[in-house]
Amino acid sequence: MHIRLEKFNHVKREKRYHVLRVTQTLFGDWCLEREWGRMDEAPQKERTYLPALTEARNEVERLKALDLKKGFAVIPVQMGLL
């Protein structure tokens, strides 16, 4: 699972993004990787390990809903290009 959200504010000259990825570890746990920040600066990163895929998906949906309320928009991602 891979979701990219972006927010552009031309008045403030602000370009922000938030990437959410869910992957499975070698030990069977699930890792929620978050990357966010301004597009022209170094990103901030965070990893959260969860025991079940349903918990990871719920956390992704919660974070996505928060970003959508802040004005972010979901951007289609072509996995082969990233």
Backbone hydrogen bonds, N-H to C=O, Kabsch-Sander energy under -0.5 kcal/mol:
donor,donor_aa,acceptor,acceptor_aa,energy
3,I,20,L,-2.9
4,R,75,I,-0.7
5,L,18,H,-2.7
6,E,73,A,-2.4
7,K,16,R,-2.5
9,N,14,E,-2.8
13,R,9,N,-0.7
14,E,9,N,-2.6
16,R,7,K,-2.8
17,Y,37,G,-2.3
18,H,5,L,-2.2
19,V,35,E,-3.4
20,L,3,I,-3.0
21,R,33,E,-2.4
22,V,1,M,-2.2
23,T,31,C,-2.2
25,T,29,D,-2.7
28,G,25,T,-1.5
30,W,50,L,-3.2
31,C,23,T,-3.4
32,L,30,W,-0.5
32,L,48,T,-3.3
33,E,21,R,-2.9
33,E,31,C,-0.7
34,R,32,L,-0.5
34,R,46,E,-3.0
35,E,19,V,-2.0
36,W,44,Q,-2.2
37,G,17,Y,-1.8
39,M,15,K,-2.5
41,E,38,R,-1.5
44,Q,36,W,-3.0
46,E,34,R,-2.2
48,T,32,L,-2.0
50,L,30,W,-3.4
56,A,52,A,-1.7
57,R,53,L,-2.7
58,N,54,T,-2.3
59,E,55,E,-2.1
60,V,56,A,-2.2
61,E,57,R,-2.5
62,R,58,N,-2.1
63,L,59,E,-2.5
64,K,60,V,-2.7
65,A,61,E,-2.2
66,L,62,R,-1.9
67,D,63,L,-2.2
68,L,64,K,-2.5
69,K,65,A,-1.8
70,K,66,L,-1.1
71,G,68,L,-1.1
72,F,67,D,-2.3
73,A,6,E,-2.5
75,I,4,R,-3.3
79,M,77,V,-0.8
81,L,78,Q,-1.8
82,L,78,Q,-0.7
82,L,79,M,-0.6
